[in-house]
């Protein structure tokens, strides 16, 4: 069997364009709700216990820096290695390399801590990567914040290069 193409997976999994870049489809939303009173500070309403999506990035795409109020587990499924960039609360840039080659520093999963900024793009030379993301408490767009390029670079000037590469400029974002 030859390697499947990105178009194959987009069609097969019925993926749609994602606001942060790439293509996705929600595949699970827990029917059980966590009440607001049981959630950490910062949440504004009840949340599903867990949500999960398929997510696909191609070589000319990136997932723009954003943050959410929940932990997010990324799972590698198919394709080429993906680098997930995370800026933690101390301002450290962490590069998680997802893929199927542990000899090349790749792993099948990584965890992004709630409140940390994160973005993703293919490792150099890659064509596409099919991954999944599981969020708990479950994802809700009211918990989603897309980074402004200038503001994030002001907060973390030591990471200005990767921030410039993996954000949407304020001009593009206002369109």
Backbone as CSV, one residue per row, in Angstrom:
resi,resn,N_x,N_y,N_z,CA_x,CA_y,CA_z,C_x,C_y,C_z
1,UNK,0.836,-1.179,0.000,0.000,0.000,0.000,0.883,1.245,0.000
2,UNK,0.587,2.179,-0.901,1.349,3.419,-0.940,0.848,4.370,0.142
3,UNK,1.673,5.350,0.445,1.321,6.320,1.479,0.077,7.113,1.066
4,UNK,-0.858,7.243,1.969,-2.068,8.025,1.731,-1.694,9.504,1.610
5,UNK,-2.492,10.248,0.862,-2.250,11.681,0.690,-3.067,12.472,1.711
6,UNK,-2.708,13.744,1.875,-3.489,14.630,2.745,-4.917,14.723,2.235
7,UNK,-5.086,14.850,0.908,-6.431,14.956,0.321,-7.262,13.711,0.655
8,UNK,-6.642,12.551,0.641,-7.343,11.322,0.999,-7.929,11.438,2.411
9,UNK,-7.092,11.849,3.390,-7.547,11.929,4.774,-8.588,13.032,4.967
10,UNK,-8.406,14.168,4.303,-9.381,15.261,4.405,-10.748,14.772,3.932
11,UNK,-10.772,14.052,2.808,-12.014,13.513,2.275,-12.557,12.372,3.149
12,UNK,-11.715,11.415,3.473,-12.134,10.226,4.235,-12.686,10.596,5.612
13,UNK,-12.039,11.559,6.273,-12.435,11.934,7.633,-13.372,13.145,7.665
14,UNK,-13.685,13.677,6.470,-14.598,14.825,6.334,-14.126,16.019,7.161
15,UNK,-12.855,16.385,6.945,-12.255,17.496,7.679,-12.631,18.828,7.049
16,UNK,-12.738,19.851,7.879,-13.068,21.210,7.435,-11.957,22.160,7.887
17,UNK,-11.910,23.333,7.293,-10.896,24.334,7.633,-11.058,24.772,9.088
18,UNK,-9.924,24.877,9.780,-9.913,25.301,11.183,-9.476,26.757,11.276
19,UNK,-10.030,27.513,12.213,-9.721,28.930,12.391,-8.237,29.184,12.665
20,UNK,-7.552,28.248,13.324,-6.142,28.445,13.663,-5.208,27.920,12.577
21,UNK,-5.758,27.337,11.509,-4.965,26.748,10.432,-5.216,25.257,10.342
22,UNK,-4.945,24.676,9.180,-5.134,23.247,9.003,-6.594,22.864,8.815
23,UNK,-6.858,21.573,9.013,-8.204,21.024,8.835,-8.527,20.142,10.031
24,UNK,-9.818,20.073,10.386,-10.194,19.322,11.583,-11.636,18.818,11.480
25,UNK,-11.968,17.957,12.405,-13.353,17.553,12.636,-13.465,17.042,14.059
26,UNK,-14.446,17.531,14.775,-14.699,17.006,16.112,-15.258,15.596,15.966
27,UNK,-14.688,14.667,16.746,-15.161,13.284,16.669,-15.806,12.805,17.966
28,UNK,-15.593,13.552,19.051,-16.192,13.137,20.319,-16.413,14.348,21.209
29,UNK,-17.563,14.388,21.842,-17.899,15.373,22.870,-18.647,14.605,23.947
30,UNK,-18.039,14.475,25.104,-18.651,13.734,26.196,-20.038,14.292,26.504
31,UNK,-21.008,13.424,26.668,-22.345,13.911,27.035,-22.430,14.327,28.506
32,UNK,-21.418,13.985,29.288,-21.417,14.313,30.711,-20.814,15.708,30.891
33,UNK,-21.478,16.543,31.673,-21.009,17.902,31.908,-20.377,18.041,33.284
34,UNK,-19.269,18.781,33.328,-18.680,19.190,34.599,-19.297,20.534,34.947
35,UNK,-19.902,20.660,36.123,-20.522,21.937,36.483,-19.461,23.006,36.742
36,UNK,-19.830,24.252,36.491,-18.916,25.375,36.701,-18.300,25.350,38.095
37,UNK,-19.067,24.965,39.085,-18.571,24.944,40.466,-17.443,23.934,40.675
38,UNK,-17.307,22.962,39.768,-16.253,21.946,39.894,-15.015,22.284,39.059
39,UNK,-15.082,23.354,38.268,-13.987,23.705,37.356,-13.030,24.715,37.994
40,UNK,-11.789,24.754,37.521,-10.846,25.752,38.015,-11.323,27.173,37.700
41,UNK,-10.775,28.138,38.388,-11.087,29.548,38.148,-10.825,29.890,36.681
42,UNK,-11.619,30.792,36.142,-11.428,31.235,34.765,-12.457,30.693,33.796
43,UNK,-13.087,29.596,34.118,-14.139,29.066,33.255,-15.412,29.875,33.474
44,UNK,-16.235,29.972,32.431,-17.430,30.804,32.509,-18.735,30.003,32.448
45,UNK,-18.634,28.705,32.419,-19.836,27.877,32.361,-19.477,26.413,32.475
46,UNK,-20.494,25.565,32.458,-20.282,24.121,32.478,-19.468,23.705,31.259
47,UNK,-18.736,22.597,31.359,-17.965,22.064,30.238,-18.192,20.564,30.139
48,UNK,-18.187,20.056,28.906,-18.185,18.611,28.705,-16.917,18.068,29.354
49,UNK,-16.988,16.852,29.871,-15.803,16.269,30.502,-14.619,16.231,29.539
50,UNK,-14.896,15.897,28.271,-13.809,15.659,27.320,-14.306,15.890,25.898
51,UNK,-13.417,16.385,25.036,-13.695,16.479,23.602,-12.467,15.974,22.843
52,UNK,-12.688,15.586,21.584,-11.588,15.067,20.776,-11.814,15.427,19.312
53,UNK,-10.720,15.761,18.622,-10.786,16.081,17.196,-9.698,15.348,16.424
54,UNK,-9.936,15.185,15.116,-8.868,14.892,14.167,-8.343,16.243,13.714
55,UNK,-7.046,16.323,13.426,-6.433,17.573,12.977,-5.342,17.235,11.969
56,UNK,-5.333,17.932,10.851,-4.357,17.669,9.788,-3.707,18.973,9.362
57,UNK,-2.382,18.975,9.319,-1.615,20.106,8.796,-0.820,19.645,7.588
58,UNK,-0.792,20.491,6.565,0.019,20.240,5.377,1.257,21.137,5.413
59,UNK,2.214,20.855,4.519,3.523,21.518,4.540,3.435,23.031,4.454
60,UNK,2.419,23.586,3.843,2.311,25.036,3.685,1.402,25.660,4.744
61,UNK,1.072,24.927,5.800,0.156,25.401,6.827,0.807,25.353,8.204
62,UNK,0.201,26.086,9.126,0.602,25.977,10.528,-0.619,26.181,11.401
63,UNK,-0.522,25.693,12.609,-1.523,25.969,13.636,-0.991,27.175,14.391
64,UNK,-1.694,28.301,14.308,-1.228,29.557,14.892,-1.220,29.492,16.420
65,UNK,-0.307,30.260,17.022,-0.235,30.314,18.477,-1.596,30.689,19.056
66,UNK,-2.010,29.905,20.033,-3.252,30.121,20.742,-3.135,29.461,22.103
67,UNK,-4.115,29.701,22.940,-4.149,29.011,24.227,-5.598,28.743,24.587
68,UNK,-5.759,27.737,25.441,-7.081,27.382,25.950,-6.976,27.171,27.463
69,UNK,-8.097,27.028,28.108,-8.129,26.922,29.564,-8.019,25.494,30.073
70,UNK,-7.872,24.535,29.165,-7.797,23.114,29.527,-6.482,22.513,29.062
71,UNK,-6.120,21.386,29.650,-4.998,20.604,29.120,-5.412,20.018,27.776
72,UNK,-4.440,19.874,26.883,-4.701,19.284,25.571,-3.652,18.224,25.276
73,UNK,-4.112,17.013,24.989,-3.221,15.910,24.638,-3.237,15.765,23.120
74,UNK,-2.058,15.826,22.500,-1.910,15.615,21.056,-1.474,14.183,20.822
75,UNK,-2.092,13.523,19.820,-1.799,12.125,19.476,-1.379,12.075,18.010
76,UNK,-0.266,11.435,17.718,0.161,11.262,16.326,-0.511,10.030,15.734
77,UNK,-1.045,10.180,14.497,-1.684,9.054,13.819,-0.959,8.607,12.554
78,UNK,-0.652,9.570,11.662,-0.158,9.157,10.344,0.548,10.338,9.668
79,UNK,1.461,10.016,8.769,2.130,11.052,7.984,3.518,11.353,8.515
80,UNK,3.886,12.620,8.406,5.229,13.067,8.754,5.252,13.716,10.133
81,UNK,6.456,13.881,10.661,6.623,14.444,11.999,6.054,15.862,12.082
82,UNK,5.520,16.166,13.242,4.932,17.469,13.529,5.623,18.034,14.761
83,UNK,5.938,19.322,14.726,6.518,19.976,15.898,5.441,20.860,16.522
84,UNK,5.167,20.608,17.802,4.233,21.423,18.565,5.085,22.294,19.492
85,UNK,4.944,23.604,19.342,5.697,24.574,20.129,4.827,25.036,21.289
86,UNK,5.398,25.024,22.490,4.670,25.432,23.683,5.503,26.460,24.441
87,UNK,4.896,27.580,24.791,5.542,28.565,25.658,4.894,28.434,27.024
88,UNK,5.688,27.989,28.004,5.116,27.739,29.330,5.006,29.019,30.155
89,UNK,4.497,28.894,31.366,4.247,30.051,32.224,5.531,30.784,32.638
90,UNK,6.680,30.118,32.537,7.964,30.756,32.839,8.604,31.361,31.587
91,UNK,7.935,31.234,30.445,8.452,31.802,29.202,9.393,30.883,28.436
92,UNK,9.524,29.634,28.867,10.385,28.676,28.154,9.665,28.155,26.918
93,UNK,10.409,28.037,25.826,9.878,27.448,24.600,10.213,25.965,24.597
94,UNK,9.187,25.134,24.528,9.346,23.683,24.510,8.917,23.201,23.128
95,UNK,9.730,22.348,22.508,9.391,21.778,21.202,9.067,20.300,21.393
96,UNK,7.808,19.954,21.185,7.364,18.561,21.231,7.387,18.042,19.795
97,UNK,8.050,16.943,19.596,8.141,16.367,18.253,7.266,15.116,18.196
98,UNK,6.148,15.206,17.468,5.241,14.078,17.317,5.570,13.307,16.054
99,UNK,5.538,12.001,16.143,5.801,11.163,14.981,5.998,9.729,15.410
100,UNK,6.407,8.915,14.458,6.534,7.477,14.722,7.979,6.987,14.771
101,UNK,8.952,7.900,14.887,10.363,7.518,14.897,11.031,7.943,16.203
102,UNK,10.975,7.088,17.226,11.577,7.462,18.507,13.091,7.697,18.410
103,UNK,13.758,7.079,17.432,15.194,7.301,17.260,15.490,8.725,16.785
104,UNK,14.456,9.423,16.310,14.588,10.800,15.857,13.946,11.767,16.866
105,UNK,13.765,11.315,18.105,13.209,12.160,19.154,11.704,12.356,19.063
106,UNK,11.030,11.506,18.307,9.584,11.642,18.123,8.830,10.749,19.107
107,UNK,7.645,11.203,19.484,6.782,10.401,20.337,5.359,10.447,19.792
108,UNK,4.528,9.537,20.261,3.151,9.448,19.777,2.213,10.444,20.458
109,UNK,2.621,10.962,21.617,1.764,11.897,22.344,2.580,12.998,23.001
110,UNK,1.918,14.135,23.217,2.461,15.178,24.074,1.301,15.884,24.743
111,UNK,1.587,16.537,25.849,0.564,17.250,26.596,0.914,18.736,26.623
112,UNK,-0.056,19.560,26.285,0.070,21.008,26.405,-0.717,21.412,27.648
113,UNK,-0.049,22.091,28.559,-0.653,22.468,29.832,-1.626,23.636,29.639
114,UNK,-2.749,23.564,30.325,-3.769,24.612,30.276,-3.142,25.988,30.478
115,UNK,-3.540,26.933,29.628,-3.073,28.311,29.751,-1.777,28.621,29.041
116,UNK,-1.045,27.610,28.590,0.198,27.848,27.849,-0.118,28.163,26.393
117,UNK,0.695,29.035,25.788,0.566,29.318,24.356,1.146,28.155,23.576
118,UNK,0.514,27.783,22.451,1.071,26.716,21.628,0.675,26.872,20.169
119,UNK,1.516,26.284,19.320,1.347,26.335,17.867,1.999,25.077,17.305
120,UNK,1.790,24.817,16.016,2.384,23.613,15.415,2.661,23.836,13.939
121,UNK,3.664,23.112,13.448,3.954,23.046,12.016,4.701,21.749,11.759
122,UNK,4.742,21.375,10.504,5.458,20.156,10.133,6.951,20.313,10.344
123,UNK,7.604,19.210,10.662,9.057,19.202,10.716,9.577,19.434,9.296
124,UNK,10.756,20.017,9.159,11.288,20.282,7.817,11.245,19.051,6.921
125,UNK,10.812,19.276,5.674,10.734,18.207,4.681,9.444,17.416,4.705
126,UNK,8.566,17.694,5.669,7.324,16.943,5.772,6.276,17.398,4.776
127,UNK,5.389,16.477,4.419,4.295,16.764,3.492,3.001,17.056,4.253
128,UNK,2.650,16.200,5.191,1.479,16.427,6.039,1.580,15.551,7.270
129,UNK,0.763,15.910,8.260,0.685,15.133,9.493,-0.766,15.062,9.935
130,UNK,-1.220,13.855,10.249,-2.559,13.630,10.781,-2.416,13.304,12.258
131,UNK,-3.047,14.123,13.098,-2.963,13.949,14.540,-4.370,14.043,15.126
132,UNK,-4.454,13.823,16.405,-5.687,14.043,17.139,-5.385,14.887,18.355
133,UNK,-6.391,15.587,18.848,-6.250,16.403,20.046,-7.421,16.097,20.979
134,UNK,-7.090,15.780,22.222,-8.084,15.496,23.236,-7.975,16.566,24.315
135,UNK,-9.097,17.186,24.653,-9.125,18.300,25.596,-10.018,17.941,26.780
136,UNK,-9.499,18.214,27.995,-10.288,17.972,29.205,-9.939,19.019,30.255
137,UNK,-10.922,19.705,30.869,-12.327,19.728,30.506,-12.495,20.073,29.031
138,UNK,-13.595,19.616,28.452,-13.805,19.695,27.012,-13.680,21.080,26.412
139,UNK,-13.286,21.093,25.137,-13.073,22.345,24.408,-14.376,23.112,24.233
140,UNK,-14.266,24.424,24.402,-15.353,25.354,24.124,-14.689,26.610,23.565
141,UNK,-15.230,27.164,22.470,-14.597,28.326,21.844,-14.522,29.534,22.773
142,UNK,-15.330,29.593,23.821,-15.194,30.709,24.755,-13.899,30.628,25.550
143,UNK,-13.242,29.468,25.548,-11.966,29.272,26.245,-10.765,29.432,25.318
144,UNK,-10.992,29.782,24.059,-9.967,29.842,23.011,-9.506,31.282,22.820
145,UNK,-8.189,31.487,22.815,-7.618,32.811,22.557,-6.511,32.690,21.506
146,UNK,-6.721,33.323,20.367,-5.718,33.357,19.305,-4.733,34.477,19.628
147,UNK,-3.446,34.184,19.564,-2.419,35.161,19.933,-2.310,36.278,18.910
148,UNK,-2.107,37.480,19.407,-1.732,38.601,18.558,-0.216,38.584,18.403
149,UNK,0.263,38.700,17.194,1.710,38.598,16.931,2.514,39.611,17.746
150,UNK,2.125,40.865,17.700,2.906,41.909,18.374,2.898,41.728,19.884
151,UNK,1.749,41.440,20.449,1.637,41.276,21.897,2.429,40.066,22.385
152,UNK,2.334,38.927,21.693,3.066,37.734,22.113,4.574,37.952,21.993
153,UNK,5.006,38.613,20.922,6.440,38.908,20.753,6.929,39.891,21.816
154,UNK,6.077,40.814,22.241,6.448,41.741,23.309,6.631,40.986,24.626
155,UNK,5.742,40.015,24.892,5.840,39.228,26.125,7.052,38.297,26.125
156,UNK,7.387,37.757,24.939,8.462,36.765,24.827,9.402,37.137,23.685
157,UNK,10.160,38.227,23.837,11.019,38.677,22.733,12.084,37.651,22.332
158,UNK,12.478,36.792,23.254,13.476,35.771,22.944,12.945,34.715,21.968
159,UNK,11.627,34.672,21.772,11.012,33.711,20.850,10.363,34.418,19.652
160,UNK,10.773,35.656,19.378,10.141,36.478,18.339,10.136,35.796,16.975
161,UNK,11.183,35.058,16.637,11.262,34.407,15.324,10.165,33.378,15.119
162,UNK,10.020,32.461,16.049,8.991,31.422,15.919,7.598,32.036,16.079
163,UNK,7.475,33.060,16.904,6.186,33.735,17.061,5.784,34.391,15.742
164,UNK,6.713,35.059,15.080,6.409,35.686,13.782,5.994,34.635,12.761
165,UNK,6.709,33.502,12.755,6.413,32.431,11.794,5.059,31.767,12.038
166,UNK,4.617,31.720,13.299,3.448,30.915,13.660,2.312,31.734,14.267
167,UNK,2.176,32.965,13.809,1.018,33.778,14.161,0.468,34.415,12.915
168,UNK,-0.754,34.856,13.029,-1.401,35.600,11.946,-1.232,37.061,12.313
169,UNK,-0.734,37.863,11.375,-0.519,39.270,11.685,-1.841,39.935,12.031
170,UNK,-1.763,41.021,12.795,-2.971,41.729,13.206,-3.764,42.193,11.992
171,UNK,-3.090,42.538,10.894,-3.763,42.964,9.679,-4.562,41.801,9.088
172,UNK,-3.921,40.631,8.988,-4.614,39.452,8.458,-5.746,39.023,9.383
173,UNK,-5.511,39.111,10.692,-6.479,38.673,11.680,-7.730,39.558,11.702
174,UNK,-7.609,40.835,11.289,-8.748,41.745,11.315,-9.633,41.612,10.079
175,UNK,-9.195,40.832,9.085,-9.972,40.673,7.841,-11.187,39.801,8.067
